[in-house]
Amino acid sequence: MITSLIALLALQGDNVPPVVSLKLVTPHVTANKAFTANLVVKFADGLHGYQNPPSDQFEIPVTVKLKSGEAKLIKIGYPKGADMTMPGDTKPTKVYSGSITIPLSFKAGKHLGPVVVTLNYQQCTGANCFPPSAVDAKADLSAPHKG
């Protein structure tokens, strides 16, 4: 029992959360109008998350949700994952690794300000998966930005 707990804690030390950033694509966000953004996700070397939609019913896919802000998340363009065959499996599964970009479509609210999205994910190595987790990314709709 204690050996299993030590092994689990050692594994979690390698569970580096993905680095995420929310980059506005629309040059000027206007109240009550549609705008687009890209959620850029960078997984650490040796780690991956499962594609959305997942290849298998037991995989926990990457998902994006609006956490806060006066905007409505209208559409999420999950990219296609890359094939990866896990040890002991005969067929490949679809995963995200390295850097991926998830296009997002929003409708701005009446007041412009910060918008926060949450990336929910379960990271895995080729042999082990870590508990599901989440990380936030923020963009300020009222701040000047490049399109």
C-alpha positions as a Markdown table, in Angstrom:
| # | Residue | x | y | z |
|---|---|---|---|---|
| 1 | Met | 0.0 | 0.0 | 0.0 |
| 2 | Ile | 2.7 | 2.5 | 1.0 |
| 3 | Thr | 4.8 | 1.5 | -2.1 |
| 4 | Ser | 1.8 | 2.2 | -4.4 |
| 5 | Leu | 1.2 | 5.6 | -2.8 |
| 6 | Ile | 4.9 | 6.5 | -3.2 |
| 7 | Ala | 4.8 | 5.4 | -6.9 |
| 8 | Leu | 1.6 | 7.5 | -7.5 |
| 9 | Leu | 3.2 | 10.6 | -5.9 |
| 10 | Ala | 6.3 | 10.1 | -8.0 |
| 11 | Leu | 4.3 | 9.9 | -11.2 |
| 12 | Gln | 2.4 | 13.0 | -10.3 |
| 13 | Gly | 5.7 | 14.9 | -10.2 |
| 14 | Asp | 5.9 | 14.4 | -14.0 |
| 15 | Asn | 2.3 | 15.7 | -14.5 |
| 16 | Val | 3.3 | 19.2 | -15.8 |
| 17 | Pro | 0.1 | 21.1 | -16.7 |
| 18 | Pro | -0.2 | 22.2 | -20.3 |
| 19 | Val | 0.6 | 25.8 | -21.0 |
| 20 | Val | -2.4 | 27.6 | -22.3 |
| 21 | Ser | -3.1 | 31.0 | -23.8 |
| 22 | Leu | -6.2 | 32.6 | -25.2 |
| 23 | Lys | -5.3 | 34.7 | -28.3 |
| 24 | Leu | -8.0 | 37.0 | -29.8 |
| 25 | Val | -8.2 | 36.6 | -33.6 |
| 26 | Thr | -10.8 | 39.4 | -34.2 |
| 27 | Pro | -8.8 | 42.7 | -34.4 |
| 28 | His | -11.4 | 44.8 | -32.6 |
| 29 | Val | -14.1 | 43.2 | -30.3 |
| 30 | Thr | -17.4 | 45.1 | -30.3 |
| 31 | Ala | -20.1 | 44.7 | -27.8 |
| 32 | Asn | -22.9 | 42.3 | -28.8 |
| 33 | Lys | -21.0 | 41.1 | -31.9 |
| 34 | Ala | -19.3 | 37.8 | -32.8 |
| 35 | Phe | -15.6 | 37.4 | -32.3 |
| 36 | Thr | -13.1 | 34.6 | -32.6 |
| 37 | Ala | -10.1 | 33.5 | -30.5 |
| 38 | Asn | -7.6 | 30.6 | -30.5 |
| 39 | Leu | -6.9 | 28.6 | -27.4 |
| 40 | Val | -3.3 | 27.5 | -27.8 |
| 41 | Val | -2.4 | 24.5 | -25.7 |
| 42 | Lys | 1.2 | 23.2 | -25.3 |
| 43 | Phe | 1.6 | 19.7 | -23.7 |
| 44 | Ala | 4.9 | 19.0 | -22.0 |
| 45 | Asp | 7.3 | 16.5 | -23.8 |
| 46 | Gly | 6.1 | 12.9 | -23.3 |
| 47 | Leu | 2.6 | 13.9 | -22.3 |
| 48 | His | -0.6 | 13.8 | -24.3 |
| 49 | Gly | -4.4 | 14.4 | -23.9 |
| 50 | Tyr | -7.2 | 12.6 | -25.7 |
| 51 | Gln | -8.8 | 14.0 | -28.8 |
| 52 | Asn | -12.3 | 15.4 | -28.7 |
| 53 | Pro | -14.3 | 13.4 | -29.6 |
| 54 | Pro | -12.4 | 10.5 | -28.1 |
| 55 | Ser | -11.5 | 7.3 | -30.0 |
| 56 | Asp | -12.7 | 5.1 | -27.2 |
| 57 | Gln | -15.5 | 5.5 | -24.6 |
| 58 | Phe | -13.1 | 5.1 | -21.7 |
| 59 | Glu | -10.9 | 8.0 | -22.8 |
| 60 | Ile | -11.4 | 11.4 | -21.1 |
| 61 | Pro | -11.2 | 14.0 | -23.9 |
| 62 | Val | -9.9 | 17.6 | -23.9 |
| 63 | Thr | -12.8 | 20.0 | -23.4 |
| 64 | Val | -13.2 | 23.8 | -23.3 |
| 65 | Lys | -15.8 | 25.7 | -21.3 |
| 66 | Leu | -16.4 | 29.3 | -20.7 |
| 67 | Lys | -15.6 | 30.0 | -17.0 |
| 68 | Ser | -16.4 | 33.7 | -16.7 |
| 69 | Gly | -16.9 | 36.9 | -18.6 |
| 70 | Glu | -19.8 | 38.6 | -20.3 |
| 71 | Ala | -19.6 | 36.6 | -23.6 |
| 72 | Lys | -21.2 | 33.5 | -24.9 |
| 73 | Leu | -19.1 | 30.6 | -26.2 |
| 74 | Ile | -20.8 | 29.6 | -29.5 |
| 75 | Lys | -18.5 | 27.1 | -31.2 |
| 76 | Ile | -15.4 | 25.0 | -30.4 |
| 77 | Gly | -13.3 | 23.6 | -33.3 |
| 78 | Tyr | -11.5 | 20.7 | -31.7 |
| 79 | Pro | -8.7 | 19.6 | -34.1 |
| 80 | Lys | -8.1 | 16.1 | -35.2 |
| 81 | Gly | -5.6 | 14.2 | -33.0 |
| 82 | Ala | -2.6 | 12.2 | -34.1 |
| 83 | Asp | -2.5 | 8.4 | -34.0 |
| 84 | Met | -0.8 | 6.8 | -31.1 |
| 85 | Thr | -0.7 | 3.1 | -30.2 |
| 86 | Met | -0.4 | 2.5 | -26.4 |
| 87 | Pro | 1.6 | -0.4 | -25.0 |
| 88 | Gly | -0.5 | -3.6 | -25.1 |
| 89 | Asp | -3.0 | -2.2 | -27.6 |
| 90 | Thr | -3.3 | -3.3 | -31.2 |
| 91 | Lys | -5.2 | -0.3 | -32.6 |
| 92 | Pro | -4.1 | 3.4 | -32.4 |
| 93 | Thr | -6.0 | 6.0 | -30.5 |
| 94 | Lys | -6.2 | 9.8 | -31.3 |
| 95 | Val | -4.3 | 12.1 | -29.0 |
| 96 | Tyr | -3.1 | 15.7 | -28.8 |
| 97 | Ser | 0.5 | 16.3 | -28.0 |
| 98 | Gly | 3.0 | 19.1 | -28.5 |
| 99 | Ser | 1.2 | 22.3 | -29.4 |
| 100 | Ile | -2.4 | 22.4 | -30.7 |
| 101 | Thr | -4.7 | 25.3 | -31.5 |
| 102 | Ile | -8.4 | 25.1 | -30.7 |
| 103 | Pro | -10.5 | 27.8 | -32.6 |
| 104 | Leu | -13.3 | 29.3 | -30.5 |
| 105 | Ser | -16.2 | 31.5 | -31.6 |
| 106 | Phe | -17.9 | 33.8 | -29.2 |
| 107 | Lys | -20.6 | 36.5 | -29.0 |
| 108 | Ala | -19.5 | 39.4 | -26.9 |
| 109 | Gly | -21.8 | 40.7 | -24.2 |
| 110 | Lys | -22.9 | 44.3 | -23.6 |
| 111 | His | -19.8 | 45.1 | -21.6 |
| 112 | Leu | -16.3 | 44.2 | -22.8 |
| 113 | Gly | -13.8 | 43.0 | -20.2 |
| 114 | Pro | -12.0 | 39.8 | -19.4 |
| 115 | Val | -13.2 | 36.4 | -20.6 |
| 116 | Val | -11.8 | 33.2 | -19.0 |
| 117 | Val | -12.0 | 29.7 | -20.5 |
| 118 | Thr | -11.2 | 26.5 | -18.8 |
| 119 | Leu | -9.4 | 23.6 | -20.5 |
| 120 | Asn | -10.4 | 20.3 | -18.9 |
| 121 | Tyr | -8.0 | 17.4 | -19.7 |
| 122 | Gln | -6.5 | 14.1 | -18.6 |
| 123 | Gln | -2.8 | 13.9 | -19.4 |
| 124 | Cys | -1.2 | 10.5 | -20.0 |
| 125 | Thr | 2.2 | 9.1 | -20.8 |
| 126 | Gly | 2.5 | 6.1 | -23.1 |
| 127 | Ala | 2.0 | 3.9 | -20.0 |
| 128 | Asn | 0.1 | 5.8 | -17.3 |
| 129 | Cys | -2.7 | 8.4 | -17.0 |
| 130 | Phe | -2.9 | 11.1 | -14.3 |
| 131 | Pro | -6.1 | 12.3 | -12.7 |
| 132 | Pro | -8.3 | 14.7 | -14.7 |
| 133 | Ser | -7.4 | 18.3 | -14.2 |
| 134 | Ala | -8.1 | 21.8 | -15.5 |
| 135 | Val | -6.3 | 25.0 | -16.4 |
| 136 | Asp | -7.6 | 28.5 | -17.2 |
| 137 | Ala | -6.7 | 31.0 | -19.9 |
| 138 | Lys | -7.8 | 34.6 | -20.0 |
| 139 | Ala | -8.1 | 37.4 | -22.6 |
| 140 | Asp | -9.2 | 41.0 | -22.0 |
| 141 | Leu | -11.7 | 42.0 | -24.7 |
| 142 | Ser | -11.3 | 45.7 | -23.9 |
| 143 | Ala | -7.5 | 45.7 | -24.2 |
| 144 | Pro | -5.8 | 46.6 | -27.5 |
| 145 | His | -4.5 | 43.5 | -29.3 |
| 146 | Lys | -3.2 | 42.4 | -32.7 |
| 147 | Gly | -5.5 | 40.3 | -34.9 |
